[in-house]
């Protein structure tokens, strides 16, 4: 992807205002009212397509979706969804560079597009795709008066030794363990340094799982991969623990259902007093064994787990415990209860994996 040099100069916050008709039809409307125009990048992807589906559920279909669809089948995620137009990601950037209003005005910009693979080693590609593109899009969104919500990542926390606190203003101490996390961390640092972080929203997704992740290959959630394992072999394979304080399969993650993750994202977009970085998780740490047990139960099968050695190549960057403190988003007024792991796995397995459906089907 060619490097972009966007001409957008962001004026001080006190001098900027949103354009009439794009934010609200009247002061009593929410930001995401039925006539709002919305941009979603990475819209063919897992969380992006789930977000478009949720917008459709709210009656919003004036949506421009962008992505790099490539040769996998994530285009199928878009098939049941309603939107105004699809624009390739680079074509969108070229269009707004020529004319900021080339695609019209937007009430909100959800930037979820990124190279999310944690095994890609081409640093130039990842930083251009995840960091430089985000800077350009953010400057344009603020220049245009749009609410900007972007995907940061819990991967920015690294091994967790510096904490997983979304309330800390000192994010420079974080040390991501992989290139993907570093690319996300770089933009968080940029937004903080430029003093625009308080007026945008950075979403730190923890272990999100749910429908529409079929195209992700090895990056699919364990639920999706384990479903295939059960169908093929009748068992699930989990990594052995290489730390004595954790039993095999006892490594812990904050698993959050994609439907909850999207609702939390939309809440933060609409709450314009919210700004900065926010953890998006369930608020609970559960074991891989819990997850496997929930899937077997959802399928009406007895648990059958095989523990295998963790590859040497990932042992140095493997996280044994993650848990999102979600008190910050709760303080913004998000009061919905989180879907339990068991209920989420059951919904995913029974209503999507078994029939092979996507959101909106």
C-alpha positions in Angstrom: 0.0 0.0 0.0 1.4 3.4 -0.9 2.2 5.8 1.8 -0.4 8.6 2.3 0.2 12.2 3.2 -3.2 13.5 4.1 -3.6 17.3 4.1 -6.0 17.3 7.0 -5.1 19.7 9.7 -7.1 19.2 12.9 -8.2 22.4 14.5 -8.4 22.8 18.3 -11.3 21.0 19.7 -13.0 24.1 21.0 -13.2 25.5 17.5 -14.6 22.4 15.8 -18.3 21.4 15.4 -20.1 18.7 13.7 -22.0 19.4 10.5 -25.8 19.8 10.7 -27.8 16.7 9.7 -24.8 14.4 10.1 -24.8 14.1 13.9 -28.4 14.5 15.0 -31.7 15.4 13.4 -32.6 17.1 16.7 -31.0 17.4 20.1 -33.0 14.5 21.5 -31.7 12.0 19.0 -28.9 9.6 19.7 -25.8 9.9 17.5 -26.7 6.6 15.8 -30.3 7.5 14.8 -31.9 5.8 11.8 -30.9 8.6 9.3 -27.3 8.7 10.4 -24.6 8.0 7.9 -21.8 5.7 9.2 -18.4 4.5 7.9 -17.2 1.1 8.9 -13.7 0.0 7.9 -12.8 -3.7 8.0 -16.5 -4.3 7.5 -16.1 -7.7 5.9 -14.1 -8.9 8.9 -15.3 -10.6 12.1 -16.1 -7.6 14.4 -16.7 -5.2 11.6 -19.4 -7.3 10.0 -21.0 -7.9 13.4 -21.0 -4.2 14.0 -22.7 -3.5 10.6 -25.3 -6.2 11.5 -26.0 -4.4 14.9 -26.4 -1.1 13.1 -28.9 -2.7 10.7 -30.8 -4.0 13.8 -31.1 -0.4 14.8 -32.6 0.5 11.5 -29.3 2.1 10.1 -28.4 1.2 6.6 -26.8 4.4 5.3 -23.4 2.8 5.8 -20.3 2.9 3.6 -18.3 -0.2 4.2 -14.6 -0.5 3.3 -12.2 -3.5 3.4 -9.5 -5.4 1.6 -11.5 -8.6 0.8 -8.7 -10.5 -0.8 -9.1 -14.1 -1.7 -10.7 -15.5 1.5 -14.5 -15.7 1.9 -15.1 -12.8 4.3 -17.2 -11.3 1.6 -19.8 -13.8 2.6 -20.1 -11.9 5.9 -21.4 -8.9 3.9 -24.0 -10.9 2.0 -26.9 -10.7 4.5 -26.1 -7.1 5.5 -27.6 -3.8 4.3 -25.4 -0.9 3.4 -25.1 2.0 1.0 -21.9 1.1 -0.8 -18.7 -0.9 -0.7 -15.4 0.9 -1.3 -12.0 -0.8 -1.3 -9.9 0.6 1.6 -7.2 2.2 -0.6 -9.8 3.7 -3.0 -11.5 5.3 0.0 -8.3 6.9 1.2 -7.5 8.2 -2.2 -11.0 9.6 -2.5 -10.9 11.6 0.7 -7.4 12.8 -0.1 -8.7 14.4 -3.3 -11.8 15.7 -1.6 -12.6 15.3 2.1 -16.3 15.2 1.2 -15.9 12.7 -1.7 -18.0 10.1 0.1 -20.2 12.6 2.0 -20.3 13.3 5.7 -20.5 10.7 8.5 -21.9 10.9 12.0 -19.5 8.2 13.1 -16.4 6.4 11.8 -15.7 2.9 13.1 -12.2 2.0 12.1 -11.9 -1.8 12.6 -9.8 -2.6 9.6 -6.3 -4.0 10.3 -3.9 -6.8 9.7 -4.7 -8.7 12.9 -2.5 -11.7 12.4 0.0 -12.1 15.3 2.3 -14.2 13.1 2.9 -11.8 10.2 6.6 -10.6 10.3 6.6 -7.9 7.6 6.9 -4.9 9.8 6.7 -2.3 7.0 3.4 -3.7 5.8 1.9 -4.0 9.3 2.9 -0.5 10.4 1.7 1.0 7.2 -1.6 -0.8 7.3 -2.3 -0.6 11.0 -0.5 2.6 12.1 -0.1 5.0 9.2 -3.6 4.4 7.7 -5.2 4.9 11.2 -3.4 8.2 11.6 -4.6 9.4 8.2 -8.2 8.3 8.8 -8.3 9.7 12.3 -7.1 13.2 11.1 -9.7 13.1 8.3 -12.5 12.1 10.7 -11.7 14.9 13.2 -11.3 17.4 10.3 -14.7 16.3 9.1 -16.4 16.4 12.5 -17.1 12.7 12.7 -17.1 10.6 15.9 -14.0 8.4 15.6 -13.9 5.0 17.2 -11.0 2.6 16.4 -9.8 -0.8 17.4 -6.8 -0.8 19.6 -6.1 -4.1 21.2 -5.6 -5.9 24.5 -2.4 -7.1 22.8 -0.9 -3.7 23.6 -0.7 -4.9 27.2 2.0 -7.5 26.4 2.5 -10.0 29.1 0.4 -8.0 31.6 3.3 -7.3 33.9 2.6 -3.5 33.5 -1.0 -4.0 34.2 -4.1 -4.1 32.0 -5.5 -0.8 33.2 -7.5 1.3 30.7 -7.6 4.1 33.2 -3.9 4.7 33.3 -2.6 7.7 31.4 0.9 6.4 31.3 0.7 4.0 28.3 4.3 4.4 27.4 5.3 1.7 29.9 3.4 -1.0 27.9 5.5 -3.5 26.0 3.5 -5.5 23.4 4.8 -9.0 22.7 4.1 -9.1 18.9 4.2 -6.8 15.9 0.4 -6.6 15.7 0.2 -5.3 19.3 3.0 -2.9 18.7 1.3 -1.4 15.6 -1.8 -0.7 17.7 0.3 0.6 20.6 2.0 3.1 18.3 -1.3 4.8 17.3 -2.4 4.9 21.0 0.9 6.7 21.7 0.4 9.0 18.8 -3.1 10.0 19.8 -2.0 10.6 23.3 1.0 12.7 22.2 -1.2 14.8 19.9 -3.7 15.3 22.7 -6.6 13.9 20.6 -7.0 10.7 22.6 -9.6 12.2 25.0 -12.0 13.0 22.1 -11.8 9.7 20.3 -12.4 6.1 21.5 -9.8 3.3 21.3 -11.3 -0.1 21.9 -9.1 -2.7 23.6 -10.8 -6.0 22.6 -9.9 -9.0 24.7 -10.7 -12.6 23.4 -13.7 -12.0 21.2 -15.5 -15.0 19.7 -18.7 -15.6 17.8 -20.3 -15.8 14.4 -18.6 -14.4 11.3 -15.1 -15.5 12.1 -15.1 -18.5 9.6 -12.6 -16.8 7.3 -9.9 -16.2 9.9 -8.1 -19.6 9.5 -5.7 -20.1 12.4 -6.7 -16.8 13.9 -10.3 -18.1 14.6 -11.3 -18.4 18.2 -10.9 -21.8 19.9 -14.7 -22.2 19.9 -14.7 -22.1 16.1 -11.7 -24.3 15.7 -12.7 -26.8 18.4 -16.1 -27.2 16.8 -14.4 -28.5 13.7 -12.2 -30.7 15.8 -15.2 -32.2 17.6 -17.0 -32.8 14.3 -13.9 -34.5 12.8 -12.3 -36.4 15.8 -14.7 -36.1 18.8 -12.2 -34.3 20.9 -10.6 -30.9 21.5 -6.9 -30.3 21.6 -5.6 -27.8 24.2 -2.0 -26.6 25.0 -0.3 -28.1 28.0 0.8 -25.6 30.6 4.5 -24.9 31.0 4.1 -23.1 34.3 3.6 -25.1 37.4 1.0 -22.7 38.9 -1.4 -23.4 36.0 -2.7 -26.9 35.3 -3.0 -28.1 31.7 -5.9 -26.2 30.1 -6.0 -24.0 33.1 -4.5 -21.0 31.4 -7.1 -18.1 31.7 -8.6 -15.7 29.3 -11.2 -13.0 29.3 -13.6 -14.5 26.7 -16.2 -12.0 25.4 -19.0 -12.7 23.0 -18.9 -10.7 19.8 -22.5 -9.5 20.3 -21.5 -8.0 23.7 -18.3 -6.5 22.3 -20.3 -4.7 19.5 -22.9 -3.4 22.0 -20.2 -2.0 24.1 -18.5 -0.4 21.1 -21.8 1.3 20.0 -22.4 2.5 23.5 -19.1 4.3 23.6 -19.7 5.8 20.1 -23.0 7.3 21.2 -21.7 8.5 24.6 -19.8 11.6 23.4 -18.5 12.3 26.9 -16.5 9.0 26.6 -13.0 9.4 25.3 -9.7 7.5 25.5 -9.0 3.8 25.8 -11.5 1.3 27.0 -11.2 -2.4 27.8 -13.8 -4.5 26.1 -14.2 -7.9 27.7 -16.5 -9.8 30.0 -14.7 -8.8 33.1 -14.1 -12.4 34.1 -11.2 -14.8 33.5 -12.2 -18.3 32.5 -10.0 -21.3 31.7 -9.6 -23.0 28.3 -11.0 -26.1 30.0 -14.1 -24.0 30.9 -14.5 -23.0 27.2 -14.1 -26.6 26.0 -16.6 -27.9 28.5 -19.1 -25.3 27.5 -18.8 -26.3 23.9 -19.2 -30.0 24.6 -22.2 -29.2 26.7 -23.8 -27.1 23.9 -23.3 -30.0 21.5 -24.7 -32.5 24.0 -21.4 -34.5 24.2 -19.2 -35.7 27.0 -15.9 -33.7 27.3 -12.9 -35.3 25.6 -9.8 -33.2 25.8 -6.3 -34.0 24.6 -3.4 -31.8 25.9 -0.5 -31.2 23.5 2.8 -29.4 23.9 2.9 -25.7 23.2 5.2 -24.9 20.3 8.5 -23.5 21.4 8.1 -20.6 19.0 5.2 -19.1 21.0 6.1 -20.0 24.6 8.0 -16.8 25.2 5.0 -14.6 24.2 2.2 -16.7 25.6 -0.2 -15.1 28.1 -1.3 -17.3 30.9 -3.9 -14.9 32.4 -5.9 -12.0 30.9 -8.9 -10.3 32.5 -10.4 -7.0 31.4 -11.3 -4.5 34.1 -14.4 -3.0 32.6 -15.2 -0.6 35.4 -14.3 2.4 33.1 -17.0 1.6 30.6 -19.4 0.8 33.4 -18.9 4.4 34.7 -20.0 5.7 31.3 -23.4 4.2 31.9 -23.1 0.8 30.2 -25.3 -1.3 32.4 -26.1 -4.3 30.3 -25.2 -7.6 31.8 -22.5 -9.7 30.0 -23.6 -12.9 28.3 -22.2 -15.8 30.4 -19.5 -18.0 28.7 -21.9 -21.0 28.7 -24.8 -19.0 27.2 -22.6 -17.4 24.6 -21.0 -20.7 23.5 -24.4 -22.3 23.3 -25.8 -19.5 21.1 -22.8 -19.6 18.8 -22.7 -23.3 18.4 -26.4 -24.0 18.1 -27.5 -21.0 16.1 -24.5 -20.4 13.9 -21.9 -23.1 13.8 -24.2 -26.1 13.4 -26.3 -24.6 10.7 -23.3 -22.8 9.1 -25.0 -19.4 9.4 -23.7 -15.8 9.6 -25.2 -12.8 11.4 -28.2 -11.6 9.4 -28.9 -15.0 7.8 
